Amino acid sequence: MEVWRRRPNDSMIIHSDQGSQFGSDEFNRWCKDNRLSPSMSRRGNCWDNAVAESFFSNLKSEQIKKRIYSTRAAAKSDIFDYIEGFYNRVRRHKHLDQLSPYEFERQRQTAL
């Protein structure tokens, strides 16, 4: 989504865990083709990827916990709505001075 929406520059970092798909040649080619720098957590060190870990913890506890989706499409739609409709636009983040990611980024763009 980030690639589609923003066409990232060379400084964009994509964080992942140590799943085999993220260490594959295909994934690394995709990152290179889209000007992304892969960043993988070190084994046994959750702090390397703390932001991503925090996001998935929030997603699970705030949205998908105790839900059973009838189809993969229903799950994708619900998760998309959570991320784009709530998490990025409404939910305040303590590390962004109590702003939503959308508002934080908007203010940063205005300041530039």
Z-matrix of the N, CA and C atoms (Angstrom, degrees):
N
C 1 1.447
C 2 1.526 1 110.71
N 3 1.311 2 115.81 1 -40.55
C 4 1.463 3 120.16 2 179.77
C 5 1.525 4 110.85 3 -62.59
N 6 1.301 5 116.38 4 -41.64
C 7 1.467 6 120.79 5 178.92
C 8 1.522 7 109.75 6 -62.84
N 9 1.320 8 116.37 7 -44.93
C 10 1.465 9 121.18 8 -179.05
C 11 1.527 10 111.37 9 -65.72
N 12 1.321 11 117.36 10 -43.40
C 13 1.452 12 121.43 11 -173.46
C 14 1.530 13 112.87 12 -77.18
N 15 1.327 14 117.59 13 -42.97
C 16 1.461 15 119.39 14 -168.46
C 17 1.514 16 115.92 15 -114.42
N 18 1.305 17 117.03 16 -11.43
C 19 1.465 18 119.20 17 -175.34
C 20 1.533 19 108.96 18 47.23
N 21 1.335 20 117.69 19 74.67
C 22 1.467 21 121.85 20 -169.65
C 23 1.519 22 114.25 21 -61.50
N 24 1.328 23 114.06 22 154.89
C 25 1.459 24 120.11 23 175.45
C 26 1.526 25 109.15 24 -88.84
N 27 1.298 26 117.36 25 -175.64
C 28 1.461 27 120.91 26 -174.98
C 29 1.523 28 114.08 27 -67.86
N 30 1.309 29 118.90 28 -11.35
C 31 1.461 30 120.17 29 -176.97
C 32 1.534 31 112.95 30 -94.88
N 33 1.317 32 118.20 31 3.70
C 34 1.461 33 120.98 32 -178.29
C 35 1.533 34 109.95 33 -75.50
N 36 1.319 35 116.35 34 130.06
C 37 1.466 36 122.63 35 -179.71
C 38 1.518 37 108.54 36 -109.88
N 39 1.320 38 115.95 37 137.57
C 40 1.467 39 121.07 38 175.73
C 41 1.525 40 107.76 39 -115.79
N 42 1.333 41 116.68 40 119.81
C 43 1.461 42 122.24 41 -177.34
C 44 1.523 43 109.97 42 -92.31
N 45 1.312 44 116.41 43 144.58
C 46 1.460 45 120.89 44 176.41
C 47 1.518 46 109.42 45 -149.43
N 48 1.320 47 114.63 46 170.15
C 49 1.454 48 118.79 47 172.28
C 50 1.528 49 108.17 48 -90.17
N 51 1.329 50 117.25 49 -165.86
C 52 1.456 51 120.15 50 -175.83
C 53 1.524 52 113.11 51 -93.49
N 54 1.311 53 117.72 52 24.46
C 55 1.454 54 120.53 53 177.18
C 56 1.523 55 110.90 54 -59.47
N 57 1.323 56 116.14 55 146.57
C 58 1.466 57 120.43 56 -176.09
C 59 1.517 58 112.35 57 -59.84
N 60 1.333 59 117.52 58 -31.14
C 61 1.464 60 119.85 59 179.77
C 62 1.530 61 111.70 60 -63.56
N 63 1.343 62 117.31 61 -29.13
C 64 1.460 63 120.57 62 -178.38
C 65 1.529 64 112.78 63 -84.44
N 66 1.298 65 116.95 64 -11.51
C 67 1.452 66 121.06 65 175.84
C 68 1.518 67 112.44 66 -100.77
N 69 1.318 68 116.58 67 1.17
C 70 1.464 69 120.78 68 -174.98
C 71 1.526 70 111.93 69 -75.88
N 72 1.314 71 115.25 70 156.16
C 73 1.466 72 121.18 71 175.15
C 74 1.526 73 110.69 72 -61.59
N 75 1.331 74 116.31 73 -37.70
C 76 1.471 75 120.28 74 -179.41
C 77 1.531 76 111.02 75 -61.75
N 78 1.326 77 116.78 76 -45.65
C 79 1.461 78 120.48 77 179.26
C 80 1.524 79 110.81 78 -64.28
N 81 1.316 80 116.92 79 -43.39
C 82 1.466 81 120.34 80 179.72
C 83 1.526 82 111.80 81 -64.45
N 84 1.333 83 117.82 82 -37.19
C 85 1.470 84 120.24 83 175.10
C 86 1.528 85 110.43 84 -64.92
N 87 1.343 86 116.63 85 -41.58
C 88 1.459 87 120.90 86 179.62
C 89 1.528 88 109.62 87 -61.45
N 90 1.329 89 116.99 88 -43.99
C 91 1.469 90 121.15 89 177.80
C 92 1.530 91 110.15 90 -59.83
N 93 1.307 92 116.85 91 -48.06
C 94 1.464 93 120.70 92 -179.00
C 95 1.528 94 110.65 93 -62.20
N 96 1.333 95 117.73 94 -44.45
C 97 1.466 96 121.78 95 -179.95
C 98 1.527 97 112.29 96 -61.72
N 99 1.333 98 116.05 97 -28.15
C 100 1.465 99 120.72 98 -177.28
C 101 1.524 100 113.09 99 -106.76
N 102 1.318 101 116.89 100 15.82
C 103 1.461 102 123.76 101 176.63
C 104 1.530 103 112.24 102 56.22
N 105 1.327 104 115.51 103 47.49
C 106 1.456 105 122.18 104 177.30
C 107 1.519 106 109.54 105 -115.47
N 108 1.316 107 116.08 106 144.82
C 109 1.466 108 121.29 107 176.17
C 110 1.524 109 108.25 108 -105.59
N 111 1.342 110 117.61 109 111.85
C 112 1.468 111 118.76 110 -179.41
C 113 1.523 112 111.85 111 -68.81
N 114 1.320 113 115.78 112 142.91
C 115 1.462 114 122.78 113 177.83
C 116 1.519 115 106.99 114 -133.06
N 117 1.320 116 116.54 115 118.21
C 118 1.456 117 120.41 116 -176.79
C 119 1.517 118 109.76 117 -115.53
N 120 1.299 119 115.47 118 136.73
C 121 1.457 120 121.72 119 178.71
C 122 1.529 121 110.79 120 -62.51
N 123 1.320 122 115.78 121 142.14
C 124 1.462 123 119.72 122 174.30
C 125 1.524 124 109.25 123 -73.15
N 126 1.297 125 116.78 124 149.43
C 127 1.457 126 121.94 125 -179.56
C 128 1.535 127 110.13 126 -58.21
N 129 1.333 128 115.53 127 128.15
C 130 1.446 129 120.95 128 176.73
C 131 1.523 130 115.23 129 75.49
N 132 1.323 131 118.15 130 9.87
C 133 1.463 132 120.72 131 -178.75
C 134 1.524 133 109.41 132 -125.18
N 135 1.306 134 116.57 133 89.44
C 136 1.464 135 121.06 134 -176.46
C 137 1.527 136 112.48 135 -67.85
N 138 1.331 137 118.47 136 -19.71
C 139 1.465 138 120.51 137 -177.10
C 140 1.523 139 111.91 138 -69.74
N 141 1.325 140 117.71 139 -22.82
C 142 1.465 141 120.10 140 177.73
C 143 1.524 142 111.52 141 -59.81
N 144 1.301 143 116.09 142 -29.80
C 145 1.453 144 121.23 143 -173.45
C 146 1.528 145 110.49 144 -126.71
N 147 1.315 146 116.09 145 34.62
C 148 1.457 147 121.23 146 -171.70
C 149 1.521 148 113.18 147 -60.99
N 150 1.315 149 118.20 148 -37.46
C 151 1.468 150 120.54 149 -178.69
C 152 1.529 151 110.45 150 -64.75
N 153 1.327 152 116.13 151 -46.99
C 154 1.469 153 119.55 152 178.82
C 155 1.527 154 110.72 153 -65.47
N 156 1.329 155 117.04 154 -41.25
C 157 1.461 156 120.21 155 178.71
C 158 1.530 157 110.46 156 -61.41
N 159 1.323 158 116.99 157 -41.34
C 160 1.458 159 121.47 158 178.76
C 161 1.525 160 111.18 159 -63.67
N 162 1.334 161 116.32 160 -43.23
C 163 1.458 162 119.49 161 179.27
C 164 1.525 163 110.99 162 -59.89
N 165 1.332 164 117.11 163 -48.63
C 166 1.467 165 119.34 164 -177.81
C 167 1.526 166 111.37 165 -66.71
N 168 1.311 167 117.74 166 -32.19
C 169 1.459 168 120.43 167 174.97
C 170 1.526 169 110.17 168 -63.42
N 171 1.345 170 116.36 169 -44.43
C 172 1.469 171 120.17 170 178.46
C 173 1.523 172 111.26 171 -65.03
N 174 1.308 173 116.77 172 -43.69
C 175 1.470 174 120.59 173 178.80
C 176 1.517 175 110.42 174 -57.11
N 177 1.310 176 116.26 175 -47.24
C 178 1.465 177 120.10 176 -178.34
C 179 1.523 178 111.89 177 -65.35
N 180 1.332 179 117.06 178 -46.53
C 181 1.464 180 119.31 179 -175.19
C 182 1.531 181 113.05 180 -77.32
N 183 1.319 182 118.29 181 -32.95
C 184 1.458 183 121.05 182 -175.69
C 185 1.530 184 113.41 183 -90.96
N 186 1.323 185 118.00 184 -21.45
C 187 1.457 186 118.17 185 -172.27
C 188 1.524 187 114.98 186 -127.90
N 189 1.308 188 118.20 187 -49.86
C 190 1.463 189 117.22 188 -168.48
C 191 1.531 190 114.95 189 -103.05
N 192 1.320 191 116.73 190 -7.59
C 193 1.471 192 119.01 191 179.42
C 194 1.530 193 110.28 192 -60.68
N 195 1.300 194 115.69 193 131.98
C 196 1.474 195 123.53 194 178.03
C 197 1.527 196 113.60 195 66.51
N 198 1.326 197 118.29 196 15.80
C 199 1.462 198 120.18 197 175.06
C 200 1.522 199 108.73 198 -102.40
N 201 1.283 200 114.83 199 144.83
C 202 1.459 201 120.76 200 173.80
C 203 1.525 202 106.55 201 -121.41
N 204 1.316 203 115.87 202 118.59
C 205 1.460 204 120.97 203 -178.66
C 206 1.521 205 109.23 204 -91.50
N 207 1.315 206 115.37 205 136.45
C 208 1.467 207 119.35 206 -178.36
C 209 1.524 208 112.43 207 -74.71
N 210 1.333 209 116.27 208 -26.96
C 211 1.463 210 120.43 209 179.34
C 212 1.525 211 109.52 210 -142.70
N 213 1.316 212 115.40 211 161.93
C 214 1.464 213 120.37 212 175.04
C 215 1.528 214 109.70 213 -62.81
N 216 1.323 215 116.78 214 -38.19
C 217 1.472 216 121.03 215 179.67
C 218 1.530 217 110.78 216 -62.16
N 219 1.319 218 117.20 217 -39.25
C 220 1.468 219 120.68 218 178.41
C 221 1.526 220 110.42 219 -65.04
N 222 1.320 221 117.26 220 -40.98
C 223 1.467 222 121.21 221 177.94
C 224 1.519 223 110.29 222 -64.04
N 225 1.334 224 117.03 223 -47.17
C 226 1.464 225 120.58 224 -179.80
C 227 1.522 226 111.05 225 -60.20
N 228 1.317 227 117.24 226 -42.22
C 229 1.463 228 121.48 227 -179.48
C 230 1.531 229 111.19 228 -65.02
N 231 1.314 230 116.83 229 -44.13
C 232 1.455 231 120.94 230 -179.31
C 233 1.531 232 111.12 231 -65.51
N 234 1.317 233 116.71 232 -42.50
C 235 1.466 234 120.70 233 179.78
C 236 1.522 235 110.32 234 -68.04
N 237 1.325 236 117.86 235 -39.68
C 238 1.465 237 121.21 236 176.26
C 239 1.530 238 109.93 237 -60.43
N 240 1.326 239 117.13 238 -45.97
C 241 1.471 240 120.87 239 179.33
C 242 1.527 241 111.32 240 -60.17
N 243 1.326 242 116.73 241 -40.43
C 244 1.463 243 120.40 242 178.75
C 245 1.531 244 110.41 243 -63.38
N 246 1.331 245 116.51 244 -48.51
C 247 1.464 246 120.11 245 -175.98
C 248 1.520 247 111.04 246 -67.48
N 249 1.316 248 116.91 247 -52.53
C 250 1.468 249 120.50 248 -174.55
C 251 1.523 250 113.79 249 -80.70
N 252 1.316 251 117.54 250 -32.63
C 253 1.456 252 120.22 251 -176.60
C 254 1.506 253 114.73 252 -90.65
N 255 1.325 254 117.58 253 -28.97
C 256 1.457 255 120.25 254 -176.72
C 257 1.535 256 112.31 255 -119.05
N 258 1.317 257 117.89 256 -60.93
C 259 1.463 258 121.66 257 -171.22
C 260 1.524 259 112.11 258 -58.88
N 261 1.312 260 118.14 259 -47.11
C 262 1.464 261 120.84 260 -177.54
C 263 1.529 262 114.00 261 -82.36
N 264 1.313 263 118.01 262 -26.90
C 265 1.468 264 120.03 263 -172.77
C 266 1.524 265 114.94 264 -106.55
N 267 1.324 266 117.97 265 -26.24
C 268 1.465 267 120.46 266 -173.45
C 269 1.527 268 111.93 267 -118.76
N 270 1.317 269 117.03 268 -47.51
C 271 1.471 270 121.13 269 -172.43
C 272 1.524 271 111.02 270 -62.40
N 273 1.325 272 115.10 271 125.64
C 274 1.460 273 120.42 272 178.93
C 275 1.520 274 109.81 273 -82.62
N 276 1.332 275 115.59 274 144.84
C 277 1.454 276 121.61 275 -177.00
C 278 1.525 277 109.21 276 -120.72
N 279 1.322 278 115.95 277 127.67
C 280 1.465 279 119.36 278 -176.14
C 281 1.524 280 112.08 279 -62.64
N 282 1.320 281 117.89 280 -30.63
C 283 1.469 282 120.33 281 -178.96
C 284 1.528 283 112.67 282 -82.83
N 285 1.328 284 116.55 283 -0.62
C 286 1.472 285 121.22 284 176.05
C 287 1.523 286 109.88 285 -117.15
N 288 1.305 287 116.29 286 34.84
C 289 1.469 288 122.50 287 -179.91
C 290 1.528 289 112.16 288 55.47
N 291 1.313 290 116.41 289 41.24
C 292 1.468 291 123.72 290 178.38
C 293 1.533 292 113.29 291 62.77
N 294 1.318 293 116.29 292 26.82
C 295 1.463 294 121.27 293 174.51
C 296 1.519 295 109.35 294 -104.50
N 297 1.322 296 116.26 295 157.54
C 298 1.462 297 119.63 296 171.51
C 299 1.531 298 107.85 297 -74.89
N 300 1.325 299 118.70 298 157.52
C 301 1.469 300 119.41 299 176.86
C 302 1.532 301 112.44 300 -55.65
N 303 1.327 302 117.08 301 -39.71
C 304 1.458 303 120.67 302 179.30
C 305 1.529 304 110.86 303 -60.78
N 306 1.326 305 116.88 304 -48.12
C 307 1.466 306 121.17 305 -177.91
C 308 1.529 307 110.75 306 -68.33
N 309 1.323 308 117.28 307 -39.68
C 310 1.457 309 121.20 308 177.87
C 311 1.529 310 110.37 309 -59.85
N 312 1.312 311 116.10 310 -46.99
C 313 1.458 312 119.98 311 -179.67
C 314 1.531 313 111.62 312 -67.06
N 315 1.328 314 116.92 313 -39.48
C 316 1.464 315 120.67 314 178.43
C 317 1.527 316 110.69 315 -60.73
N 318 1.323 317 116.73 316 -44.60
C 319 1.469 318 120.48 317 179.35
C 320 1.532 319 110.53 318 -65.95
N 321 1.296 320 116.88 319 -37.63
C 322 1.472 321 120.35 320 178.96
C 323 1.531 322 110.91 321 -65.86
N 324 1.332 323 117.24 322 -41.87
C 325 1.469 324 121.19 323 178.21
C 326 1.519 325 111.10 324 -64.40
N 327 1.334 326 116.75 325 -38.93
C 328 1.465 327 121.71 326 179.11
C 329 1.523 328 110.11 327 -64.54
N 330 1.344 329 116.77 328 -37.99
C 331 1.466 330 120.99 329 -178.24
C 332 1.520 331 112.46 330 -70.77
N 333 1.335 332 116.96 331 -24.18
C 334 1.467 333 119.79 332 -179.24
C 335 1.489 334 107.88 333 -78.35
